[in-house]
């Protein structure tokens, strides 16, 4: 039980970190790497 909780907390932390880092980029920088602002959450979910 605690192992699952710990894993979920770590995954959420990685998700939030990815969102923060991508959110700091300008629209131009996001476009350069093939992303849009609307895709940030989806990409971050894949970063777990």
N, CA, C and O atoms as CSV, one atom per row, in Angstrom:
chain,resi,resn,atom,element,x,y,z
A,1,UNK,N,N,0.819,-1.188,0.000
A,1,UNK,CA,C,0.000,0.000,0.000
A,1,UNK,C,C,0.870,1.262,0.000
A,1,UNK,O,O,0.661,2.161,-0.814
A,2,UNK,N,N,1.844,1.326,0.911
A,2,UNK,CA,C,2.701,2.514,0.988
A,2,UNK,C,C,3.599,2.628,-0.240
A,2,UNK,O,O,3.941,3.726,-0.679
A,3,UNK,N,N,3.972,1.480,-0.779
A,3,UNK,CA,C,4.803,1.487,-1.967
A,3,UNK,C,C,4.054,2.127,-3.138
A,3,UNK,O,O,4.627,2.909,-3.897
A,4,UNK,N,N,2.793,1.795,-3.275
A,4,UNK,CA,C,1.974,2.374,-4.331
A,4,UNK,C,C,1.810,3.874,-4.118
A,4,UNK,O,O,1.906,4.650,-5.069
A,5,UNK,N,N,1.568,4.279,-2.895
A,5,UNK,CA,C,1.409,5.694,-2.586
A,5,UNK,C,C,2.692,6.458,-2.897
A,5,UNK,O,O,2.648,7.539,-3.485
A,6,UNK,N,N,3.814,5.908,-2.510
A,6,UNK,CA,C,5.104,6.547,-2.772
A,6,UNK,C,C,5.342,6.687,-4.273
A,6,UNK,O,O,5.799,7.729,-4.741
A,7,UNK,N,N,5.034,5.645,-5.013
A,7,UNK,CA,C,5.198,5.680,-6.462
A,7,UNK,C,C,4.314,6.745,-7.086
A,7,UNK,O,O,4.749,7.471,-7.979
A,8,UNK,N,N,3.087,6.841,-6.626
A,8,UNK,CA,C,2.162,7.842,-7.168
A,8,UNK,C,C,2.626,9.261,-6.847
A,8,UNK,O,O,2.519,10.156,-7.686
A,9,UNK,N,N,3.133,9.466,-5.655
A,9,UNK,CA,C,3.628,10.792,-5.267
A,9,UNK,C,C,4.821,11.178,-6.141
A,9,UNK,O,O,4.910,12.316,-6.602
A,10,UNK,N,N,5.734,10.240,-6.369
A,10,UNK,CA,C,6.893,10.516,-7.223
A,10,UNK,C,C,6.459,10.810,-8.655
A,10,UNK,O,O,6.998,11.707,-9.302
A,11,UNK,N,N,5.491,10.054,-9.139
A,11,UNK,CA,C,4.989,10.276,-10.497
A,11,UNK,C,C,4.357,11.653,-10.626
A,11,UNK,O,O,4.571,12.351,-11.618
A,12,UNK,N,N,3.586,12.040,-9.629
A,12,UNK,CA,C,2.949,13.356,-9.668
A,12,UNK,C,C,4.004,14.459,-9.623
A,12,UNK,O,O,3.871,15.479,-10.300
A,13,UNK,N,N,5.042,14.254,-8.833
A,13,UNK,CA,C,6.129,15.234,-8.769
A,13,UNK,C,C,6.814,15.401,-10.118
A,13,UNK,O,O,7.126,16.520,-10.525
A,14,UNK,N,N,7.049,14.298,-10.809
A,14,UNK,CA,C,7.664,14.355,-12.139
A,14,UNK,C,C,6.741,15.061,-13.123
A,14,UNK,O,O,7.197,15.836,-13.964
A,15,UNK,N,N,5.444,14.791,-13.016
A,15,UNK,CA,C,4.449,15.451,-13.870
A,15,UNK,C,C,4.480,16.959,-13.651
A,15,UNK,O,O,4.554,17.723,-14.614
A,16,UNK,N,N,4.424,17.393,-12.397
A,16,UNK,CA,C,4.407,18.828,-12.085
A,16,UNK,C,C,5.695,19.506,-12.541
A,16,UNK,O,O,5.657,20.623,-13.058
A,17,UNK,N,N,6.827,18.844,-12.355
A,17,UNK,CA,C,8.105,19.421,-12.776
A,17,UNK,C,C,8.133,19.609,-14.294
A,17,UNK,O,O,8.582,20.644,-14.787
A,18,UNK,N,N,7.660,18.621,-15.019
A,18,UNK,CA,C,7.631,18.714,-16.477
A,18,UNK,C,C,6.712,19.838,-16.934
A,18,UNK,O,O,7.064,20.602,-17.834
A,19,UNK,N,N,5.533,19.944,-16.318
A,19,UNK,CA,C,4.598,21.020,-16.665
A,19,UNK,C,C,5.247,22.375,-16.402
A,19,UNK,O,O,5.171,23.271,-17.243
A,20,UNK,N,N,5.879,22.529,-15.250
A,20,UNK,CA,C,6.530,23.807,-14.910
A,20,UNK,C,C,7.600,24.174,-15.934
A,20,UNK,O,O,7.667,25.311,-16.400
A,21,UNK,N,N,8.434,23.196,-16.277
A,21,UNK,CA,C,9.528,23.475,-17.207
A,21,UNK,C,C,9.013,23.830,-18.596
A,21,UNK,O,O,9.512,24.763,-19.225
A,22,UNK,N,N,8.022,23.094,-19.075
A,22,UNK,CA,C,7.479,23.390,-20.400
A,22,UNK,C,C,6.698,24.697,-20.399
A,22,UNK,O,O,6.697,25.423,-21.392
A,23,UNK,N,N,6.041,24.994,-19.298
A,23,UNK,CA,C,5.250,26.219,-19.208
A,23,UNK,C,C,6.127,27.471,-19.247
A,23,UNK,O,O,5.660,28.545,-19.627
A,24,UNK,N,N,7.376,27.335,-18.861
A,24,UNK,CA,C,8.309,28.472,-18.884
A,24,UNK,C,C,8.749,28.838,-20.297
A,24,UNK,O,O,9.222,29.950,-20.534
A,25,UNK,N,N,8.596,27.909,-21.232
A,25,UNK,CA,C,9.024,28.165,-22.602
A,25,UNK,C,C,8.047,29.100,-23.306
A,25,UNK,O,O,6.854,29.119,-23.005
A,26,UNK,N,N,8.570,29.863,-24.233
A,26,UNK,CA,C,7.708,30.738,-25.041
A,26,UNK,C,C,6.969,29.880,-26.068
A,26,UNK,O,O,7.320,28.722,-26.296
A,27,UNK,N,N,5.947,30.463,-26.680
A,27,UNK,CA,C,5.215,29.743,-27.727
A,27,UNK,C,C,6.146,29.370,-28.879
A,27,UNK,O,O,6.007,28.303,-29.478
A,28,UNK,N,N,7.076,30.236,-29.179
A,28,UNK,CA,C,8.050,29.966,-30.250
A,28,UNK,C,C,8.936,28.776,-29.893
A,28,UNK,O,O,9.175,27.900,-30.724
A,29,UNK,N,N,9.418,28.750,-28.658
A,29,UNK,CA,C,10.264,27.633,-28.227
A,29,UNK,C,C,9.481,26.323,-28.232
A,29,UNK,O,O,10.005,25.281,-28.625
A,30,UNK,N,N,8.231,26.381,-27.797
A,30,UNK,CA,C,7.396,25.179,-27.836
A,30,UNK,C,C,7.209,24.703,-29.274
A,30,UNK,O,O,7.295,23.507,-29.552
A,31,UNK,N,N,6.952,25.640,-30.183
A,31,UNK,CA,C,6.774,25.286,-31.597
A,31,UNK,C,C,8.049,24.660,-32.166
A,31,UNK,O,O,7.986,23.744,-32.985
A,32,UNK,N,N,9.199,25.159,-31.727
A,32,UNK,CA,C,10.478,24.618,-32.201
A,32,UNK,C,C,10.648,23.145,-31.831
A,32,UNK,O,O,11.306,22.396,-32.552
A,33,UNK,N,N,10.060,22.732,-30.718
A,33,UNK,CA,C,10.163,21.324,-30.314
A,33,UNK,C,C,8.891,20.545,-30.655
A,33,UNK,O,O,8.707,19.410,-30.216
A,34,UNK,N,N,8.022,21.173,-31.442
A,34,UNK,CA,C,6.840,20.484,-31.947
A,34,UNK,C,C,5.674,20.399,-30.990
A,34,UNK,O,O,4.855,19.485,-31.087
A,35,UNK,N,N,5.588,21.350,-30.055
A,35,UNK,CA,C,4.502,21.335,-29.072
A,35,UNK,C,C,3.683,22.616,-29.127
A,35,UNK,O,O,4.122,23.642,-29.645
A,36,UNK,N,N,2.488,22.520,-28.580
A,36,UNK,CA,C,1.657,23.700,-28.353
A,36,UNK,C,C,1.372,23.756,-26.861
A,36,UNK,O,O,1.569,22.773,-26.147
A,37,UNK,N,N,0.914,24.895,-26.397
A,37,UNK,CA,C,0.582,25.023,-24.975
A,37,UNK,C,C,-0.459,23.999,-24.539
A,37,UNK,O,O,-0.400,23.467,-23.431
A,38,UNK,N,N,-1.410,23.732,-25.426
A,38,UNK,CA,C,-2.466,22.781,-25.105
A,38,UNK,C,C,-1.982,21.353,-24.944
A,38,UNK,O,O,-2.678,20.526,-24.355
A,39,UNK,N,N,-0.804,21.054,-25.459
A,39,UNK,CA,C,-0.268,19.697,-25.394
A,39,UNK,C,C,0.623,19.462,-24.177
A,39,UNK,O,O,1.054,18.334,-23.939
A,40,UNK,N,N,0.903,20.501,-23.410
A,40,UNK,CA,C,1.840,20.375,-22.289
A,40,UNK,C,C,1.397,19.303,-21.295
A,40,UNK,O,O,2.206,18.458,-20.911
A,41,UNK,N,N,0.151,19.318,-20.875
A,41,UNK,CA,C,-0.319,18.337,-19.888
A,41,UNK,C,C,-0.214,16.915,-20.429
A,41,UNK,O,O,0.175,16.001,-19.702
A,42,UNK,N,N,-0.558,16.724,-21.701
A,42,UNK,CA,C,-0.469,15.385,-22.295
A,42,UNK,C,C,0.976,14.896,-22.345
A,42,UNK,O,O,1.257,13.737,-22.038
A,43,UNK,N,N,1.874,15.771,-22.727
A,43,UNK,CA,C,3.291,15.410,-22.779
A,43,UNK,C,C,3.799,15.098,-21.375
A,43,UNK,O,O,4.540,14.135,-21.182
A,44,UNK,N,N,3.408,15.900,-20.407
A,44,UNK,CA,C,3.851,15.694,-19.027
A,44,UNK,C,C,3.342,14.364,-18.478
A,44,UNK,O,O,4.048,13.700,-17.720
A,45,UNK,N,N,2.143,13.974,-18.847
A,45,UNK,CA,C,1.624,12.672,-18.400
A,45,UNK,C,C,2.489,11.535,-18.923
A,45,UNK,O,O,2.660,10.516,-18.254
A,46,UNK,N,N,3.027,11.712,-20.105
A,46,UNK,CA,C,3.900,10.693,-20.685
A,46,UNK,C,C,5.283,10.671,-20.064
A,46,UNK,O,O,6.036,9.720,-20.270
A,47,UNK,N,N,5.627,11.696,-19.312
A,47,UNK,CA,C,6.956,11.803,-18.704
A,47,UNK,C,C,7.081,11.007,-17.419
A,47,UNK,O,O,8.169,10.927,-16.848
A,48,UNK,N,N,6.015,10.431,-16.963
A,48,UNK,CA,C,6.045,9.668,-15.713
A,48,UNK,C,C,6.911,8.476,-15.897
A,48,UNK,O,O,7.080,7.687,-14.967
